[in-house]
Amino acid sequence: MAKARALDKRRKSIKNIRKITRTMELISTARFKRAMDRATAGTAYTRRISALVGHLAGLGLDVSHPLLAERDTQRRALLLVLTANRGLCGGYNSAVMRLAIARWKELRQEVPETRLEVSGKRGDGAFRFRGIDPDEKFLHFEDRPAYGEVELLANRYMESYVTGQMDRLDVVYTKFESLGRMVPVVQTLLPLVEVEGFEEEEGAEESAAKIQYEFLPSAMSILDEVVPMSFKVKLFKCFLDAAVTEQIARMMAMKAATENADTMIGNLTMTYNRARQSQITNEILEVISGAEALGG
């Protein structure tokens, strides 16, 4: 009977764990839908505002801005790593950290002065475990990062770049491409060297050369607004992608855990039934043997 009781106790324990993983799966699914809507909208907006800068450059205008200027010599670089505050999301954090550690080592060799800033408790703990103390850490970003909070970081980064306190900004995060494709990437946001155009989206027939603009009051005044906004939305898009991919990873991990729990419960139930049947058979045989002994 002891074996059957142990099996039953273990089965109940797994059932309790299954309730937790199933609940976390449902919560992650709800959060994922909200985060994906924001990430999708952010992608469209980022492409449009970046394409505007690309069109201005394609029209032959003198597109110049401090954020677009590449430094001949890079002496100060900053690496921003976006991770999660919580675990139980599969290999999400470990994949970002592998790329972040490799990029951090490269920057340390290429640039004399390098700063490290980390968003998320998991990234902060992973760096500290390796003996690397981040210069700044942000633990307040959750599954719904606010644009105002990211804008504060963006303003600080832009000021540092314009004043020469920083020559390069790299961001390590998980890029959201589709529900089944999430890729950890390193993206250089400063200087703004990557410009997306409408050609990828609407075809070559609507190239920048065929689009006419009228500037009021001037092209430079427009650029002074568009270029900083382009950087802000690119940085915000990184945070949005990190949020939605975290929820996808957690949803998939909890779904797999729930399915594994179902399999274990089924196997334990079968083993429990066999053990219980064997014990009942032994008890009946003992009763029969006792009755025969008394009758003899």
C-alpha positions in Angstrom: 0.0 0.0 0.0 2.9 2.3 0.6 3.9 2.3 -3.1 0.4 3.1 -4.2 0.1 6.0 -1.7 3.5 7.4 -2.8 2.4 7.3 -6.4 -0.9 8.9 -5.6 0.9 11.7 -3.6 3.2 12.3 -6.5 0.3 12.4 -9.0 -1.5 15.0 -6.9 1.7 17.1 -6.7 2.0 17.1 -10.5 -1.6 18.0 -10.8 -1.0 21.1 -8.6 2.0 22.1 -10.7 -0.1 21.6 -13.9 -2.7 24.1 -12.6 0.1 26.7 -12.1 1.6 26.1 -15.6 -1.8 26.2 -17.2 -2.7 29.4 -15.5 0.6 31.0 -16.5 0.1 29.9 -20.0 -3.3 31.6 -20.1 -1.9 34.8 -18.6 1.0 34.9 -21.1 -1.4 34.3 -24.0 -3.5 37.4 -22.9 -0.4 39.5 -22.4 1.0 38.3 -25.7 -2.0 39.5 -27.7 -1.8 43.0 -26.2 1.9 43.1 -26.7 1.7 41.9 -30.3 -0.8 44.6 -31.2 1.5 47.3 -29.9 4.6 45.7 -31.6 2.7 45.5 -35.0 1.6 49.1 -34.8 5.1 50.2 -33.7 6.6 48.4 -36.7 4.5 50.2 -39.2 5.1 53.6 -37.6 8.9 52.9 -37.4 9.1 52.0 -41.1 7.1 55.1 -42.2 9.1 57.6 -40.3 12.4 56.0 -41.2 11.3 55.9 -44.9 10.7 59.7 -44.8 14.3 60.3 -43.9 15.3 57.8 -46.6 13.2 59.7 -49.2 14.7 63.0 -48.2 18.2 61.5 -48.8 17.1 60.1 -52.1 15.8 63.4 -53.4 19.3 64.8 -53.3 18.8 67.1 -50.4 21.6 67.9 -48.0 20.4 65.6 -45.2 22.6 66.4 -42.3 22.0 65.9 -38.6 24.2 65.2 -35.6 22.5 61.8 -35.1 23.3 60.8 -38.7 26.9 61.7 -38.5 29.3 58.8 -38.2 32.4 59.3 -36.1 35.8 58.7 -37.7 37.1 57.3 -34.5 34.9 55.6 -31.9 36.3 56.0 -28.4 33.1 55.7 -26.3 30.4 53.0 -26.9 27.3 52.0 -25.0 25.7 48.5 -25.0 22.1 48.3 -24.0 20.8 44.7 -23.3 17.1 44.0 -23.0 16.1 41.0 -21.0 13.1 39.9 -18.8 12.4 40.5 -15.1 11.2 37.0 -14.7 12.1 33.5 -15.8 10.0 30.5 -16.9 10.3 31.6 -20.5 12.4 28.9 -22.0 15.7 29.9 -23.6 14.6 33.6 -24.1 17.0 35.2 -21.6 19.9 32.8 -22.2 19.8 33.4 -26.0 19.9 37.2 -25.5 22.7 36.8 -22.9 24.9 34.7 -25.2 24.7 37.3 -27.9 25.2 40.2 -25.4 28.3 38.6 -23.8 29.9 38.1 -27.2 29.1 41.7 -28.3 30.4 43.1 -24.9 33.7 41.3 -25.4 34.0 42.6 -29.0 33.3 46.2 -27.9 35.8 46.0 -25.1 38.5 45.1 -27.6 37.4 47.6 -30.3 36.5 50.7 -28.2 38.6 52.1 -25.4 35.7 53.2 -23.2 32.6 51.0 -23.1 29.5 51.3 -20.9 27.0 48.6 -20.1 23.3 49.2 -19.4 20.8 46.3 -18.8 17.1 46.2 -18.7 15.6 43.3 -16.7 16.6 41.4 -13.5 17.7 38.3 -15.5 20.2 40.2 -17.5 21.5 42.1 -14.5 21.9 38.8 -12.6 23.6 37.0 -15.5 26.2 39.8 -15.9 26.9 39.9 -12.2 27.3 36.2 -12.1 30.1 36.6 -14.7 31.7 39.4 -12.6 30.5 42.2 -14.8 28.8 45.1 -13.0 26.4 47.1 -15.3 26.8 50.8 -15.2 23.0 51.3 -15.2 20.1 48.8 -14.8 16.4 49.3 -15.4 14.0 47.0 -13.6 10.7 48.8 -14.1 10.0 47.7 -17.7 7.3 45.0 -17.8 5.2 43.5 -20.6 3.8 47.0 -21.5 6.7 49.4 -21.8 5.5 53.0 -21.8 6.7 55.4 -24.6 7.3 58.1 -22.0 9.7 55.9 -20.1 11.6 54.9 -23.2 11.7 58.5 -24.4 13.6 59.5 -21.2 16.3 57.0 -22.2 16.3 58.1 -25.8 16.8 61.8 -24.8 19.7 60.9 -22.6 21.3 58.8 -25.4 20.8 61.6 -28.0 22.3 64.2 -25.7 25.3 62.0 -25.0 25.9 61.4 -28.7 25.5 65.0 -29.8 27.9 66.2 -27.1 30.5 63.6 -27.9 30.1 61.6 -24.6 29.1 58.6 -26.7 30.2 57.5 -30.2 28.1 54.4 -30.7 24.9 52.8 -29.2 24.3 49.1 -29.7 21.1 47.3 -28.5 20.8 43.6 -27.9 17.3 42.3 -27.9 15.0 39.6 -29.3 13.5 40.8 -32.6 9.9 39.8 -33.3 9.3 38.7 -36.9 6.4 36.3 -36.6 4.8 34.0 -34.0 7.2 31.2 -34.9 10.3 33.3 -35.5 12.1 35.3 -32.8 15.7 36.2 -33.4 18.2 37.7 -30.9 19.9 40.5 -32.7 22.4 43.3 -32.2 21.2 46.6 -33.7 23.2 49.8 -34.0 20.9 52.7 -33.3 23.5 55.5 -33.1 24.6 56.7 -35.5 21.4 56.4 -37.5 23.0 54.6 -40.4 20.2 52.2 -41.2 17.4 53.8 -43.2 14.3 51.9 -44.4 12.5 52.9 -47.6 9.1 52.3 -49.1 10.7 50.2 -51.9 10.5 47.1 -49.8 6.9 47.7 -48.9 5.2 49.3 -51.9 7.4 48.3 -54.9 10.1 50.0 -56.9 7.6 52.1 -58.9 7.2 54.4 -55.9 10.8 55.1 -55.4 12.1 58.1 -53.5 12.9 59.9 -56.7 9.2 60.0 -57.8 7.9 61.4 -54.5 7.8 65.2 -54.3 7.9 67.1 -51.0 7.1 70.7 -50.1 8.8 71.9 -46.9 7.4 74.5 -44.7 9.2 76.4 -43.3 12.3 74.5 -44.4 13.8 71.0 -44.9 16.2 71.4 -42.0 13.4 72.3 -39.6 11.6 69.2 -40.6 14.7 67.1 -40.2 15.3 68.5 -36.7 12.0 66.9 -35.8 12.0 63.8 -37.9 15.5 62.4 -37.2 15.2 62.5 -33.3 11.7 61.0 -33.6 13.1 58.3 -35.8 15.6 57.3 -33.2 13.0 57.4 -30.4 10.6 55.1 -32.2 13.4 52.7 -33.2 14.4 52.4 -29.5 10.8 52.0 -28.5 10.4 49.3 -31.1 13.2 47.4 -29.5 11.4 47.4 -26.2 8.1 46.4 -27.8 9.8 43.5 -29.6 11.5 42.4 -26.3 8.1 42.5 -24.5 6.2 40.5 -27.1 8.9 37.9 -27.7 9.2 37.4 -23.9 5.4 36.6 -23.7 5.6 34.3 -26.7 8.5 32.4 -25.1 6.8 32.1 -21.8 3.5 31.0 -23.4 5.3 28.3 -25.4 7.3 27.2 -22.3 4.3 26.9 -20.1 2.3 25.1 -22.8 5.1 22.5 -23.1 5.2 22.2 -19.3 1.5 21.6 -19.1 1.6 19.0 -21.8 4.5 17.2 -20.1 2.5 17.3 -16.8 -0.5 15.7 -18.6 1.8 12.9 -19.9 3.3 12.3 -16.5 -0.1 12.2 -14.8 -1.3 9.7 -17.3 1.7 7.4 -16.8 1.5 7.7 -13.0 -2.2 6.9 -13.1 -1.6 3.8 -15.1 1.3 2.8 -12.7 -0.9 3.6 -9.7 -3.8 1.5 -11.0 -1.5 -1.5 -11.6 0.1 -1.1 -8.1 -3.3 -0.9 -6.5 -4.6 -3.9 -8.4 -1.5 -5.9 -7.4 -2.0 -5.0 -3.7 -5.7 -5.8 -3.8 -4.9 -9.2 -5.4 -2.3 -9.9 -2.7 -4.8 -9.0 0.0 -7.4 -11.3 -1.4 -4.8 -14.1 -1.6 -3.9 -13.5 2.0 -7.5 -13.7 3.1 -8.1 -16.9 1.2 -4.9 -18.4 2.6 -5.9 -17.4 6.1 -9.4 -18.9 5.6 -7.9 -22.2 4.3 -5.6 -22.4 7.3 -8.4 -21.9 9.7 -10.6 -24.3 7.9 -7.8 -27.0 7.8 
